[in-house]
Amino acid sequence: MAADNAQVTAVRKLRLNWNRNERLGILNGWLVFLGDGFLSVSVVVAGFAARLGAPNAVIGLLPAIAQGGWMLPQLLVAARVRALPYKLPVYRSAALVRMLTYLAMVVITATLAGSPALCLTLFVLAMLLNALASGISGLPFLEVVSKIVPPKRRAWFFATRNLYGGLLAFGAGLAVRWILASGLSFPLNYALIFLLGTVAYTVGYGIFGRVTEPADPPLPPARLREEIRAIPETLTDRHFRAFLTVRLLLAAASMGDPFYAVYALRDLQYPAATLGAFVMALTGAAPLSNIVWQRVAERKGSRRIIRYASFFAGLAPLLALAVGALHLPAGVYLLVFILSSVALQGFNLGHTNHLLNLAPPEARSRYIGTLNTLVGAALFAPVFGGLLADAAGYRAVFVLSAVLFAAAWWQCGKLRRDA
């Protein structure tokens, strides 16, 4: 027990002395969280699409693009990036594309909402380009973080990003609620929200671009064909296979996420300004839950984080079902987003740590690229969720989502315990 306490104390001392690179990485996270509050795909963007009259399949496509589009290009990126001594130039180029596409979303929203079909089409295309650019920047980002943040500090690095970033995102939720309840007419209210998110993202990307990246040792250039051929070899790692299975189940279970807000607007008849309260619930729970997840990371490791987070995530669709079936007060429905937020913070911390600790340094890019590409395909499950919602209603989506979260929780028992 004394040895455990000494280890925890040592870890806490480490986190108090961030170097320049770590501080820039943390500031980047805070601003990205702020941007996420304004451009929450499952709440704000889904609410915007619902206001335009989008069918459920299109609403389900939005988070599928945002998450699946982020992951799908990464095997290709892994082949290109692995041999580069410096990864930041790739990150900076992709960040520029992301900034331009966010600006395009603002302009499309402000000028084309009078033609809903055209507005939705161009908005979705801009989201797709943004997600692909995000996928290109994601692997270099993780590579750089793995070089500038030692393994023992990574849990606190990401937890600090998430903790204070969550407070900023809560402020974004307050702003969203105020803007949607103000006299500013549609679509200018949403255009203003998206513009504020764009500013936060742009500054955040610029800050991370100022990191001083250490050079990697020279490696032979890789080809995409070689990376694809290496997938079976990567899958021979049983710990990687177990983690991949968990991620695939969680990706499929996420099919219900974009419909919590839409269900509230369309079936429960909540007003549009409630979207701001949903964002506040999502983001307000994040700082407090991060404090708990930090303790779990220190004492139990990433495996326990992922398992506990799967449990909380599975409660969210069950509670959404209960509110609708039992006609519970609107305030109870906020717990759906609180549970989702608690789970999301756990996943953000647990997934990244588990993968970085699991992957051998010489094969890190391949592990990251393989995992994200395979999981990226499963993240299009919300499209199926939208089709299911159109055919059988939102409740059927929530039931299936809860079952898949339960399966992921069970599979977590097979994860490597020391990763």
C-alpha positions in Angstrom: 0.0 0.0 0.0 2.8 2.4 0.9 4.5 1.7 -2.5 1.3 2.3 -4.3 0.8 5.7 -2.5 4.4 6.7 -3.3 3.8 5.9 -7.0 0.6 8.0 -7.1 2.4 10.9 -5.4 5.3 10.7 -8.0 2.8 10.7 -10.8 1.0 13.8 -9.4 4.3 15.6 -9.1 5.1 14.9 -12.7 2.0 16.6 -13.9 2.8 19.9 -12.2 5.8 20.5 -14.3 4.6 20.7 -17.9 7.3 21.6 -20.5 6.6 24.0 -23.4 5.5 21.3 -25.8 3.1 19.8 -23.3 1.6 23.2 -22.5 1.0 23.8 -26.2 -0.6 20.4 -26.5 -2.9 21.1 -23.5 -3.9 24.5 -24.8 -4.7 22.9 -28.1 -7.0 20.5 -26.4 -8.8 23.2 -24.5 -9.6 25.2 -27.6 -10.6 22.0 -29.5 -13.0 21.2 -26.7 -14.4 24.8 -26.9 -14.9 24.3 -30.6 -16.6 20.9 -30.0 -19.1 22.7 -27.7 -20.2 25.0 -30.5 -20.1 22.4 -33.2 -21.4 19.4 -31.3 -22.4 17.0 -34.1 -24.8 14.9 -32.1 -26.6 18.0 -30.6 -26.1 21.3 -32.4 -25.4 20.1 -35.9 -28.1 17.4 -35.6 -30.5 20.1 -34.4 -29.6 22.3 -37.3 -30.3 19.4 -39.7 -33.6 18.6 -38.0 -34.6 22.3 -38.4 -34.0 21.9 -42.1 -36.2 18.9 -42.2 -33.5 16.3 -42.8 -34.6 12.6 -42.7 -33.2 10.4 -40.0 -30.7 8.7 -42.3 -29.1 12.0 -43.1 -29.0 12.9 -39.4 -27.3 9.6 -38.7 -24.9 10.3 -41.5 -23.5 13.4 -39.8 -21.7 11.7 -36.9 -20.8 8.9 -39.2 -19.0 11.3 -41.4 -17.4 13.2 -38.5 -16.1 10.1 -36.8 -15.8 7.5 -39.6 -14.3 10.1 -42.0 -11.7 10.8 -39.3 -10.6 7.2 -39.1 -10.9 5.8 -42.6 -7.9 7.5 -44.2 -5.5 6.6 -41.5 -4.1 3.4 -43.0 -3.1 5.4 -46.1 -1.7 8.1 -43.8 0.2 5.5 -41.8 2.0 4.4 -45.0 2.9 7.9 -45.9 3.8 9.3 -42.5 5.8 6.4 -40.9 9.0 7.2 -42.8 8.8 10.9 -42.2 11.2 12.2 -39.5 8.8 15.1 -38.8 5.0 14.6 -38.7 3.9 18.2 -37.9 4.0 19.5 -41.5 1.3 16.9 -42.4 -0.7 18.1 -39.4 -0.4 21.8 -40.4 -1.5 21.2 -44.0 -4.5 19.2 -42.9 -5.4 21.8 -40.3 -5.5 24.5 -43.0 -8.1 22.4 -45.0 -10.1 21.9 -41.8 -10.2 25.7 -41.1 -11.4 26.4 -44.7 -14.1 23.8 -44.5 -15.4 25.1 -41.2 -15.6 28.6 -42.8 -17.5 27.0 -45.8 -20.1 25.6 -43.3 -20.6 29.0 -41.8 -21.2 30.6 -45.3 -23.5 27.7 -46.4 -25.6 28.0 -43.2 -25.9 31.8 -43.5 -26.8 32.0 -47.2 -28.5 28.7 -48.3 -30.9 27.7 -45.6 -33.7 29.0 -47.7 -33.0 26.0 -50.0 -32.9 23.1 -47.5 -31.9 20.4 -49.9 -29.0 22.4 -51.4 -27.9 23.6 -48.0 -27.9 20.1 -46.5 -26.0 18.7 -49.5 -23.3 21.3 -49.5 -23.0 21.2 -45.7 -22.6 17.5 -45.7 -19.9 17.7 -48.4 -18.0 20.3 -46.4 -18.3 18.0 -43.3 -16.9 15.1 -45.4 -13.9 17.1 -46.5 -13.3 18.3 -43.0 -13.5 14.8 -41.6 -11.1 13.4 -44.2 -8.6 16.3 -43.4 -9.1 15.5 -39.7 -8.3 11.9 -40.4 -5.1 12.9 -42.1 -4.1 15.1 -39.2 -5.1 12.6 -36.5 -2.3 10.1 -36.9 0.5 12.8 -37.0 -1.1 14.3 -33.9 -0.9 11.1 -32.0 2.6 10.4 -33.2 3.8 13.8 -32.1 2.1 13.4 -28.7 3.7 10.1 -28.2 7.1 11.8 -28.8 6.7 14.9 -26.6 4.8 13.3 -23.7 6.4 10.4 -21.8 4.2 7.3 -21.2 3.9 8.0 -17.4 2.6 11.5 -18.1 0.1 10.7 -20.9 -2.9 9.9 -18.7 -2.5 13.2 -16.9 -1.7 15.1 -20.2 -5.0 13.9 -21.8 -7.0 14.2 -18.5 -5.8 17.9 -18.1 -6.8 18.6 -21.7 -10.2 17.1 -21.1 -10.8 18.6 -17.6 -10.3 22.3 -18.4 -11.4 21.9 -22.0 -14.7 20.6 -20.6 -15.2 23.8 -18.6 -14.7 25.8 -21.8 -17.1 23.6 -23.7 -19.7 24.2 -20.9 -19.3 27.9 -21.6 -20.0 27.1 -25.2 -23.2 25.4 -24.2 -24.3 28.5 -22.3 -23.6 30.5 -25.4 -25.5 28.1 -27.7 -28.5 28.2 -25.3 -28.5 32.0 -25.2 -28.1 32.4 -29.0 -30.9 30.0 -29.8 -33.2 31.6 -27.3 -32.3 35.1 -28.5 -34.2 37.1 -31.1 -31.6 36.2 -33.8 -33.5 34.6 -36.6 -32.8 31.3 -38.3 -30.3 30.5 -39.9 -28.1 33.4 -38.6 -28.3 32.0 -35.1 -26.7 28.7 -36.2 -24.3 30.5 -38.5 -23.0 32.5 -35.5 -22.7 29.4 -33.4 -20.7 27.7 -36.2 -18.5 30.8 -36.6 -17.6 30.8 -32.9 -16.6 27.2 -33.2 -14.5 27.9 -36.3 -12.5 30.6 -34.4 -11.8 28.2 -31.5 -10.6 25.4 -33.8 -8.4 27.7 -35.9 -6.6 29.1 -32.9 -6.2 25.6 -31.4 -4.7 24.1 -34.5 -2.3 27.0 -34.8 -1.1 26.5 -31.2 -0.3 22.8 -31.7 1.5 23.7 -34.9 4.0 25.5 -32.8 5.2 22.4 -31.0 8.9 21.6 -31.3 8.8 18.1 -32.6 11.8 15.8 -32.1 12.9 13.9 -35.2 12.2 10.2 -35.5 15.0 7.8 -36.5 15.1 7.2 -40.3 12.8 4.4 -41.4 12.4 2.9 -44.9 9.4 4.3 -46.8 6.2 2.2 -46.7 3.6 1.7 -49.4 -0.1 1.4 -48.9 0.0 -2.2 -50.3 2.6 -3.1 -47.7 0.5 -1.6 -44.9 -2.6 -3.6 -46.1 -0.5 -6.8 -46.3 0.7 -6.1 -42.7 -2.8 -6.1 -41.3 -3.0 -9.9 -40.8 0.4 -9.7 -39.0 -1.0 -6.9 -36.8 -4.1 -9.0 -36.1 -2.0 -11.9 -34.7 -1.5 -9.8 -31.6 -4.3 -11.1 -29.4 -4.3 -8.0 -27.2 -4.8 -5.9 -30.3 -7.6 -8.1 -31.5 -9.4 -7.9 -28.2 -9.1 -4.1 -28.2 -10.3 -4.0 -31.8 -13.3 -6.0 -31.0 -14.2 -3.7 -28.1 -13.8 -0.6 -30.4 -16.0 -2.2 -33.1 -18.8 -3.0 -30.6 -18.6 0.5 -29.2 -18.7 2.0 -32.7 -21.8 0.0 -33.6 -23.4 1.0 -30.3 -23.0 4.7 -31.1 -25.8 4.4 -33.6 -28.1 6.0 -31.0 -26.0 9.0 -30.2 -27.2 11.5 -32.8 -30.9 10.7 -32.1 -31.0 11.7 -28.4 -31.4 15.3 -29.3 -33.6 14.7 -32.4 -35.9 12.4 -30.4 -36.3 15.2 -27.8 -37.1 17.8 -30.5 -39.4 15.7 -32.7 -41.1 13.2 -30.3 -40.9 14.8 -26.9 -41.6 18.3 -28.4 -38.8 20.1 -26.5 -38.0 23.7 -27.8 -34.9 24.4 -29.9 -33.2 26.3 -27.1 -33.0 23.0 -25.1 -30.1 22.1 -27.4 -28.0 24.5 -25.4 -29.0 22.8 -22.2 -28.0 19.5 -23.8 -24.6 20.9 -24.7 -24.2 22.2 -21.1 -25.1 18.7 -19.8 -22.6 17.1 -22.1 -19.8 19.5 -21.3 -20.6 20.3 -17.6 -20.3 16.6 -16.6 -16.9 16.4 -18.4 -14.7 18.2 -15.8 -16.1 16.3 -12.8 -16.0 12.9 -14.6 -12.4 13.6 -15.7 -11.3 14.0 -12.0 -12.7 10.5 -11.4 -11.2 9.1 -14.6 -7.8 10.5 -13.6 -7.9 8.5 -10.4 -9.0 5.3 -12.3 -6.1 5.9 -14.7 -3.6 6.1 -11.9 -4.8 3.1 -9.9 -6.6 0.8 -12.4 -5.3 1.5 -15.9 -7.0 2.0 -19.2 -8.8 -1.3 -19.3 -10.9 -0.5 -16.3 -11.6 3.0 -17.7 -13.0 1.5 -20.9 -15.1 -1.0 -19.1 -16.6 1.5 -16.7 -17.3 3.9 -19.5 -19.1 1.2 -21.5 -21.4 0.7 -18.5 -22.3 4.4 -18.3 -22.8 4.6 -22.1 -25.2 1.7 -22.0 -27.4 3.5 -19.4 -28.0 6.5 -21.7 -30.3 4.8 -24.2 -32.1 3.0 -21.5 -32.8 6.3 -19.7 -34.0 7.9 -23.0 -36.4 5.0 -23.3 -37.6 5.5 -19.8 -38.2 9.2 -20.1 -40.4 8.7 -23.2 -42.3 5.7 -21.9 -42.9 7.0 -18.4 -43.4 10.7 -19.4 -40.7 11.8 -16.9 -39.9 15.5 -16.5 -37.6 17.2 -19.1 -35.0 17.7 -16.5 -34.5 13.9 -16.2 -33.7 13.8 -19.9 -30.5 15.8 -19.2 -29.2 12.7 -17.5 -29.0 11.0 -20.9 -26.4 13.6 -22.0 -24.6 13.5 -18.6 -24.2 9.8 -18.9 -23.0 10.0 -22.5 -20.5 12.7 -21.5 -19.1 10.7 -18.5 -18.7 7.7 -20.9 -17.1 9.8 -23.7 -14.5 11.3 -21.3 -13.6 7.8 -20.2 -13.4 6.6 -23.8 -11.2 9.6 -24.8 -8.7 8.9 -22.0 -8.9 5.1 -22.1 -8.8 4.4 -25.8 -5.8 6.6 -26.5 -3.8 5.4 -23.6 -4.5 1.8 -24.2 -3.6 2.0 -27.9 -0.3 3.9 -27.3 0.7 1.6 -24.5 -0.3 -1.5 -26.6 1.5 -0.7 -29.8 5.3 -1.4 -30.2 7.1 1.8 -31.0 8.4 0.6 -34.3 4.9 -0.4 -35.4 2.9 2.4 -33.7 1.8 4.0 -37.0 0.6 0.7 -38.4 -1.3 -0.2 -35.2 -3.0 3.2 -35.1 -3.8 3.2 -38.8 -5.1 -0.4 -38.8 -7.3 0.2 -35.8 -8.8 3.5 -36.9 -9.4 2.4 -40.5 -11.3 -0.8 -39.4 -13.2 1.0 -36.7 -14.0 3.9 -39.0 -16.1 1.6 -41.2 -18.2 0.6 -38.2 -18.7 4.2 -37.2 -21.2 4.5 -40.1 -23.7 2.6 -37.8 -25.7 5.8 -37.2 -26.8 5.7 -40.8 -28.3 2.3 -40.1 -29.7 3.7 -36.9 -31.4 6.4 -39.0 -32.9 3.9 -41.4 -34.1 1.8 -38.4 -35.6 5.0 -36.8 -37.5 5.7 -40.0 -38.8 2.1 -40.1 -39.4 1.3 -36.4 -39.0 4.5 -34.4 -36.3 5.9 -32.2 -37.0 3.4 -29.4 -35.9 0.5 -31.5 -32.6 2.3 -32.1 -32.1 2.9 -28.4 -32.8 -0.8 -27.5 -30.2 -2.1 -30.0 -27.7 0.5 -28.9 -28.0 -0.6 -25.2 -27.6 -4.3 -26.2 -24.3 -3.5 -28.1 -23.0 -1.4 -25.2 -23.6 -4.4 -22.9 -21.7 -6.7 -25.4 -18.7 -4.2 -25.4 -18.7 -4.1 -21.6 -18.4 -7.9 -21.5 -15.6 -7.9 -24.1 -13.6 -5.5 -22.0 -12.8 -8.4 -19.7 -10.4 -9.7 -22.4 -8.3 -6.5 -22.7 -4.7 -6.6 -21.6 -4.6 -5.6 -17.9 -1.2 -3.8 -17.9 -1.8 -1.5 -21.0 
